[in-house]
Amino acid sequence: MLDWQPALEALIADRRAGVNVASISEAIHRGLVAAIVEVARRVGERRVVLTGGCFQNTHLAEAAVAALDDAGFEPIWHRAIPPNDGGIALGQAVWASWMEQYGAKSCV
């Protein structure tokens, strides 16, 4: 479980202090990447799968992949299929095809 309150408080404080938005964004991205690596360490699995809508953010995805790789993990991420709704739609199409091919009458 991650506690996002300190990061959000720092973001708000930086905005109020007039810190450049690009600098704040970079700090948030670095924090997210550090959290991803730390969670991977705590879980203890060598392979780490990065998926979901947040990984449509190319900067975040590339930074997370690089940091995980540097930390000795094997990152797995979307390359040909999008990590969000497009991937879900493809999965639904594959499932429907499987159900039709193997004679299932309904998909309840």
N, C-alpha and C positions, 0 to 999 in steps of 0.2 A: 504494500500500500504506500502510495506516495502522498506527501503533504505538500500541496501546491500553494498554500497560503504565503509562505515566505517569498516565493517567486512573484506572486501576484502583488504583494505589498511592495516589493522592489520595483516592479514595473510601474505601479501607480506613483511611487515616490520619484522615479526617474522622469516620468511624464510631467509631473508637477514641477520638477527642477529644470525642465526644458531640455532634457537630454535628447539628442538626435534620435528620431524614430528608427532609423536603420541600425543604430547601435543597440537600442532596446531589443529590436527584433533579433539581432545576432546573439545577444545575451540569452534570450528565451530559447532560441534554437540550440545553443551550446548547452544550456541547462537540460533541455529535453534529451539531447544525445547522451549527456552524462547520466541521466536517470535511466535511460534504456540500457546502457552498459552496466550500471549498478544492479538493476533488476536481473539482468542476465547472470551476473556473478552470483547473486543470492539464490537464483533458481538452480544454477549449477548445470544446466544443459549446454552442450557444446554448440548445437544448432539453435539459431534464433531466427524465427520467422517474423518478418515485418509486413504487416498487412493492415488494411483498413483505410478509411478516407484520409487520415492525416498523412499517409505516405504518398498521396497525390502531390504533396509538397516535395518537389524535387530536391530542394536544398536540404530539407530534413532527412529524406531518404538517403541521399548520397552521404551526408555527414554521419548518419547512424551506421550505414554499411561500413564506411571507412573506420569508424571508431571501434565497432565490434570486431572487425578484421584485425585491427591493431592490438586489440585486447585478447586475441587468440580464439575468438569465436568464429563460427561458420554462419555468416548471415545469409538468409534466403529471402528474396524479395521478388516482387512482380517485375517482369521484363516484357512479356508479350500480352498479358491480360491485365487490365487496370485493377487496382486494389480496392475499388469501391463498387458502385452499382453495376458497372460493366462486368466485373467478375462475378457478381451475384447472378446477373442475368445469364451469363454463360453457364454457370452451375445449374441454374434452373432448366436451361435448355438441355444440358447433358442428362440431367435427372429425368426429364420428360422423355427423351429419346430412349434411355435405359428402360423406363417403365413400359414404353411402347414395344421395344424390341423383345422384352422378356414376358410379354403378355399380361402385365398387371392391368386389372380392370379399373382401378381407381388409385388415386394418390392421396389418401386421407392422412 
